[in-house]
């Protein structure tokens, strides 16, 4: 009986999404003179996820908060930015101490 209980408990724990860690909260600021049309931000070990702006560009001096699930203890991120003018910017940022990413891109 104890073995059955232990097996059921282990299976339950392994399938619960509630055990995920806290999200990584990133404060994204556009300090450039460019309008950002696409933004991708993901933990380094993950695949680049979905586009985060959903058709709502970030204008110059604009701000956005991004939450990455289960990222509180994994604070190195890859950032891909596309601007209205067609240029693409790629960054790897370490946001362990300061969770702020400031984009200063130029053409």
Buried (B, 14 or more C-beta within 10 A) or exposed (E): EEEEEEEEEEEEEEEEEEEEEEEBEBBBBBEBEBBBBBBBBBBEEBEEEEEBBEEEBBEEEBEBEBEBBBBBEBBBBBBBBBBEEEEEBEEEBEBEEEBEBEBEBEE
